[in-house]
Amino acid sequence: MTDEKTKRPGGREGRRAMRGAPMVQLPTLVREIPTYELLPAEAVELIHEESLKILEEVGCEFRDDQAPAMWKAAGADVQGTLVKIDRGLLMELISSAPPEFTLHARNAERTVKIGGKNTVFVPMYGAPYVRDLDGKRRYGSLDDLQNFHKLAQMAPQLHSASSIICEPMEIPVPKRHLHIIKSALTYTDKPFMGIVTSKERAEDVMKMAGIVHGDDFVKDNTVVVSITNCNSPLVWDQTMLDAMRVYASNNQPIIAAPFALCGASTSASSIGAVAQVNAEALAGVAFTQLVRKGAPVIYGQFMVTVDMKTGAPMGGTPEAAQMMFVMGQLARKYNLPWRTSGFHVGSKVNDAQAGYEANMLMHAAILSGANYIWHVAGWLEAGLVCGYSKFMTDCEQLSGWYKYAGGLKFDDFKEAMDAVREVGPAGHFLGTAHTLEHFEKAFFMPTIMDFNSYEQWNAEGAKTHDERGRDKARAALAAYQKPPMDEGMAQALDEFVKRRERELPDNVS
């Protein structure tokens, strides 16, 4: 007689148990589909040459007291804050940045690879507003931020917790970063992103990372990614340069990403915009290598077109997708890991427009070979809003994109052919051994999207996609389990936040 305590679940009961088990974190996505090259090599070379000419002839401003002196010492032509960079110097600096690096998480099982054929998905960042569980638009709060970090922890498709998924608007700005980073570090055990709004805040991030990871570990390993934006056209300001110095000097990767509103802060030309943004990004990448040779850095871009009737930024346009493909080609030319954005949309709500926009951009992000795909969960209204429903539906779609980019597998091909012989003409495959073994993982099976009959959909409340997304968010929050943290570590983090709160003012001076 079989011992029930040792009996392994099998058949229907085993499969039901598997469906009820917690979702397992998806590892770094390794792309197994071809990378799409939109332009021929000679066209990429033409853009590269023009970008070099911009930096040599027009120059880029580095607006602070230290950066121009650093550039001058390296051999650049410096006139005040305007720096003109010789192509030889530029390319020498860029070549010292590593093509790949490991980004460590508090939980080693969440550690990911950045660069090469690897892709990670990262939720949105920086929304002052949320579209809440009741579908209402309002200011974000610390409760909302913690909720989004919980959802990020629960989402197996997300490889990072980001940081400022939404702004906790009730907390004074000088102290806000402390609570943002504490939330990311305690409600998730995934990699996180830093703060770049001042030198002191970046330094606080590094101290908090040291508390969680250990100061000695942080000295030799990358644990936090931070975003720095060039002010297009051709200006790196003091705030961004300060953040670059803090993170790069600590061997932590920054994303050097121009923020370009094409047609407003660039020329009204997709190719012209790419040449300018490439120059700006390369100048930022090179500066990190002045700070610390060999420091990891991610080549990046945020490029959206503007509505030429109103000046409003637009997401999900064909030009944005095309520019993404070309930036990917340039990143590979420089052998740099690169960042782009995925589901960033202009739609105000989680509707058909949001879906169309998101699909346009994510298809380009995947096929262009992006390594760090940001803004893939929650983004609405050109980044002003993070939506609970959008967050969940984005995550569900990421499962599909993960499978799409992973390529077709032949591991069960022989068994599938055996099933054809087993069934023969005019039969069906629903009861075959192969189907019973593989049906749960054979195809993408979303749970928020609805494929039921009209009658069943109506009987279940005739809920819209947006409503089902909010239901999914409520369920995920109810099921959330906080990842364990050493008691001494948690206490040290709490004490650091309290001490810095006492030291910092309530108002920006």
C-alpha angles and dihedrals in degrees: 000000000000117000104239091209092061099034111117115227113251142165120018095341092051092050091048089052091050091052090053094049120103116272114261119231112255112235124233107305111248107201113229098176126086119274110238118236107203096183132042117251093257091057091051088050090052091054090046091052093049091049090053090050091052091056093043099043107023099026133201126260120238101191108201140076099259109039099064090052090050090051092047092052088052091054104262124141104255125189109175104303094339111103124192111195123206112228093236092056092043096051093043090056094045092050090062093063113098117249092218138018141174118248109207125215129204085248107052090214088067095053113124141194122239120202138023113051091339124113130185129190119224127185124238127286137210109019114157090194136048133203097221138211090279092051093252124140113229142137116293121249138196088260089057092048091051090048092053091048088052090050090048090052091050095048110090089194094063118083097188139035092221104206119236095042084154130357117255090225097186092065117084111256096240090057100033096092091061093060093041093056094040089054093049092048098046106034092046136032094203127105114285142199130247137231121256105178094105141001092248093052091050089051090051089053091054091050091050090048088052091053092053102036100026124257093252092052093049091053091064104026138057114242106155135043119204132190124231120183128206111220101236126255099052105303128125106187131209096259092056093042091051090053091048091053094049096048100035092048087055091049092248119140122248126192110234098207127161113217102223129181097195112225092024108047092020133035117281090259127096094214092042090051092050092052091051096044091047090055091049093048093047091051089054094046090050092050091057088057090053087056094047124353111230095019111149114253136172120222106225150172141188107195124168128162121237126231100254090210097055108010091238117143116251128208129204098027123151090240091055089052093048092050089050091057092052094047088054091054090050093049090054090049089058092041091235130141108245141207131211135159128260123187099018109142141169096222116117095217139026095272141125092289090055090051095049093047094046094049092051093055100038092052089055093044093053098042094044091060101245115181101196112036108189133188092035098138130050104356117149137153097023091306098309092109137044111201125205092212093044090050092056097042090048090053091050091051090050088064088060093047091047090056092043093053093043090069132222118313126215097191094112098031095112092050090049090054090048088055090056089056091045094053101035124180121347095005131112134238101219095103101038121119090241093054093046090050098046111023096100094056102024096090139021106267112188120195101198095051110076123224098162125119119278090250094054093043090051093047090053092056103280089258121186122233089256092054092048089051091054090048089053091051092052091050093049092050090049090052096044118128119193113237112244120260128186109262093230091050092050091049093049091050091049092048092050092052092048093048094049090047089057091050098046126075123241093233134053108250 
